[in-house]
Amino acid sequence: MRCFGHFVAFILCSFLMGHYLFGSRAVAEQDEAQLRLITEPWAPVSYEDNGIAKGFAVELVNQLQVSMGTHYPVEVLPWARGFSIASSTPNVMLFATSVDEERRKQFDFVGPILTSNISLYTKAEDTIEINSIEEVKRAGLIGAYRGSLGEGVLRRAGVDQLLIASFPLQNAKQLMRGRVRFWCQADIAVTSLLSEIGIKPERVKPVFLLSEIDLYLAFSKGTSDSVITRWRDALISYRESGLYSELYHQWFGELSEPGEVKIIWRER
């Protein structure tokens, strides 16, 4: 009778353990299935080609999904729209996103996934020299991308002579057509954006460094901590495998790789 009792207890324990593991897996899958992936048109980091999301960050995110056994589509939306969705909807991952004081109240961040310098660019023949943000205020009209970190840096510094565009490609055109004297842009995107309008990169030059930034995967408020941690672990493993370095240098040549992977938890 005692053996039978042990057998029943064993069966019950096995059932409960299986139920627990199945339930945990179901919860994790449910959390992951609800995750919406949004990026912006910012080649070569991310862009859309014939309806297909492409670019360094898109390829990285898809490789991480492969390692986690998931596959969810990446949506390419204008930054303002994507940011609005991620700011008001749970279970959204927005990338590649910089961190600032206001965003730390709204998002949890995993990364960095890349690093970049944001500078003011002019036409190559422009002889102007700029040594301070105060000189920037008196130097001429600046083309900036709506909602970008560069726009934020300029506005916080009191620079208001801005011509705001809905897409970064518009800023490049504005510079080359003489509508603005300066183009505010991250170095990783300059060559790609110019090539889209048939302009060689040597036609422009950086004249003032505004900021060095790290860019992250940003998870909206309401996303499960377990999902965020899972993406962090996948990114760490991908970095350690050496595949990240290959991908990074394939897209960005000799530009410096970002620092150690971490989670920046939302201020709660």
C-alpha positions in Angstrom: 0.0 0.0 0.0 2.9 2.3 0.9 4.5 1.6 -2.5 1.2 2.4 -4.3 1.0 5.7 -2.4 4.5 6.6 -3.5 3.6 5.7 -7.1 0.5 8.0 -6.9 2.6 10.8 -5.4 5.2 10.4 -8.2 2.5 10.5 -10.9 0.9 13.5 -9.3 4.2 15.3 -9.0 5.1 14.5 -12.6 1.8 15.8 -13.8 2.1 19.0 -11.8 5.7 19.6 -13.0 4.6 19.0 -16.6 1.7 21.3 -16.1 4.0 24.0 -14.6 6.5 23.7 -17.4 3.9 23.7 -20.1 2.2 26.7 -18.4 5.4 28.6 -18.2 6.2 27.9 -21.8 2.7 28.9 -22.8 3.0 32.2 -20.9 6.4 32.9 -22.4 5.0 32.2 -25.9 2.0 34.3 -25.2 4.2 37.2 -24.1 6.4 36.8 -27.1 3.5 36.4 -29.6 2.2 39.8 -28.5 5.4 41.6 -29.2 5.1 44.1 -32.1 8.4 45.0 -33.8 8.7 48.5 -35.2 11.6 50.4 -36.8 12.0 53.5 -38.9 13.2 54.2 -42.5 16.8 55.1 -41.7 19.1 53.4 -44.1 21.4 51.5 -43.6 20.2 50.9 -40.1 16.7 50.0 -41.2 14.6 50.6 -44.3 12.0 49.1 -46.6 12.7 47.7 -50.0 9.6 46.6 -52.1 7.6 46.0 -48.9 10.4 44.1 -47.1 12.2 45.4 -44.0 15.9 45.4 -44.4 19.0 47.0 -42.9 21.6 46.3 -40.2 19.2 46.5 -37.2 16.5 44.5 -39.0 19.0 41.7 -39.9 20.2 41.7 -36.3 16.7 41.5 -34.8 15.8 38.7 -37.2 19.0 36.8 -36.3 18.1 37.1 -32.6 14.6 35.8 -33.3 16.1 32.8 -35.0 18.2 32.0 -31.9 15.1 32.4 -29.8 12.9 30.3 -32.1 10.5 33.1 -33.0 9.7 34.9 -36.1 7.6 38.0 -36.1 7.5 40.6 -38.9 9.2 44.0 -38.6 7.2 47.0 -39.5 8.9 50.1 -41.0 7.0 53.2 -40.0 7.8 56.9 -39.9 9.6 57.7 -36.6 6.8 59.9 -35.2 4.2 57.2 -35.8 6.2 54.3 -34.5 7.2 56.3 -31.4 3.6 57.2 -30.8 2.5 53.6 -31.0 5.3 52.4 -28.7 4.7 55.2 -26.2 1.0 54.2 -25.8 0.9 50.5 -26.4 2.2 47.5 -24.4 4.3 44.8 -25.9 6.1 46.9 -28.6 9.8 46.8 -29.4 11.0 50.0 -31.1 14.5 50.1 -32.6 17.1 51.5 -33.0 16.4 54.0 -30.2 18.5 56.3 -28.2 18.1 56.8 -24.4 17.3 60.1 -22.8 15.7 61.2 -19.5 12.1 61.3 -20.9 12.4 58.0 -22.7 13.7 56.2 -19.5 10.2 56.8 -18.0 8.5 55.1 -20.9 10.8 52.2 -22.1 13.1 49.4 -21.0 16.2 49.3 -23.1 18.4 46.3 -24.3 21.7 47.0 -25.9 23.4 49.0 -27.2 23.1 47.5 -30.7 25.2 50.2 -32.4 26.9 53.5 -31.7 27.1 56.7 -33.8 28.1 60.3 -33.9 25.5 63.0 -34.7 27.0 65.9 -36.5 26.1 69.0 -38.5 27.1 68.5 -42.2 27.6 71.2 -44.8 28.5 71.1 -48.5 32.2 70.3 -49.0 32.9 73.7 -50.5 31.5 75.6 -47.5 34.4 77.2 -45.6 32.6 77.8 -42.3 34.2 76.6 -39.1 32.2 76.0 -36.0 33.6 75.6 -32.5 30.6 75.9 -30.2 26.9 75.5 -30.0 26.6 79.3 -29.6 28.2 79.7 -33.0 25.7 77.2 -34.4 22.8 79.5 -33.4 24.2 82.2 -35.6 25.4 80.1 -38.5 22.3 79.4 -40.6 19.3 77.1 -41.2 19.6 73.5 -40.1 17.7 70.6 -41.6 16.7 68.0 -39.0 14.6 64.8 -39.0 11.3 65.0 -37.0 11.6 63.4 -33.6 15.3 62.5 -34.0 17.9 62.7 -31.3 19.7 65.4 -33.3 16.6 67.6 -33.3 16.2 67.0 -29.5 19.9 68.0 -28.9 19.5 71.2 -30.9 16.3 72.3 -29.3 17.6 71.6 -25.8 20.6 73.8 -26.6 18.3 76.6 -27.7 18.8 76.2 -31.4 15.6 77.1 -33.2 16.6 77.8 -36.8 15.4 74.4 -37.8 13.7 73.1 -41.0 12.0 69.9 -39.9 11.5 67.0 -42.4 9.3 63.9 -42.0 12.0 61.6 -43.5 15.8 61.8 -43.2 16.2 61.6 -47.0 14.4 65.0 -47.3 17.2 66.7 -45.2 19.9 65.4 -47.6 18.0 66.9 -50.5 17.5 70.2 -48.7 21.2 70.5 -48.1 22.2 69.8 -51.7 19.5 72.2 -53.0 20.7 75.0 -50.8 17.5 75.2 -48.7 19.5 74.7 -45.6 23.2 75.3 -44.8 23.5 72.4 -42.4 22.2 68.9 -42.3 21.9 67.2 -38.9 22.6 63.5 -39.2 24.2 60.4 -37.7 27.4 59.3 -39.4 26.2 55.8 -39.9 23.5 56.9 -42.3 25.2 59.7 -44.3 26.7 57.7 -47.1 23.5 55.6 -47.6 21.2 58.6 -47.7 23.4 60.5 -50.1 23.6 57.5 -52.4 19.8 57.3 -52.6 19.8 60.8 -54.2 22.8 60.2 -56.4 25.3 62.2 -54.4 28.8 61.1 -53.6 29.8 61.2 -49.9 32.7 63.6 -50.5 30.3 66.3 -51.5 29.5 66.9 -47.8 31.6 67.2 -44.7 31.0 67.3 -40.9 31.7 70.6 -39.3 30.4 70.2 -35.7 29.9 67.2 -33.5 26.7 67.4 -31.5 26.6 64.1 -29.7 27.9 60.5 -29.6 25.0 58.1 -29.0 24.3 54.5 -28.3 21.2 53.0 -29.9 19.1 50.3 -28.3 16.1 48.0 -28.6 13.4 49.8 -26.6 10.5 47.8 -25.0 7.3 49.7 -24.3 5.7 49.9 -20.9 3.7 46.7 -20.2 6.2 44.3 -21.8 7.0 41.3 -19.6 10.4 41.5 -17.9 11.0 37.9 -19.0 10.7 38.9 -22.6 13.1 41.8 -22.2 15.6 39.5 -20.4 15.3 36.9 -23.1 16.2 39.5 -25.8 19.2 40.6 -23.6 20.5 37.1 -23.3 20.1 36.4 -27.0 22.0 39.6 -27.9 24.8 38.7 -25.4 25.1 35.2 -27.0 25.1 36.7 -30.5 27.9 39.1 -29.5 30.0 36.3 -27.9 29.6 34.1 -31.0 31.5 36.6 -33.2 28.6 36.8 -35.6 27.7 40.3 -34.4 31.2 41.7 -35.4 30.9 40.2 -38.8 27.4 41.8 -39.3 28.5 45.1 -37.9 31.5 45.5 -40.1 29.6 44.3 -43.1 27.3 47.3 -42.8 29.5 49.9 -41.1 33.1 49.1 -42.1 35.6 50.2 -39.4 33.2 52.2 -37.3 33.6 51.4 -33.6 31.4 48.7 -32.1 29.2 49.5 -29.2 30.0 48.6 -25.6 28.8 45.9 -23.2 25.2 44.6 -23.5 22.9 45.5 -20.6 19.4 46.3 -19.7 18.4 49.8 -18.8 15.2 49.3 -16.8 12.5 51.9 -17.0 12.3 54.3 -14.1 9.3 53.0 -12.1 
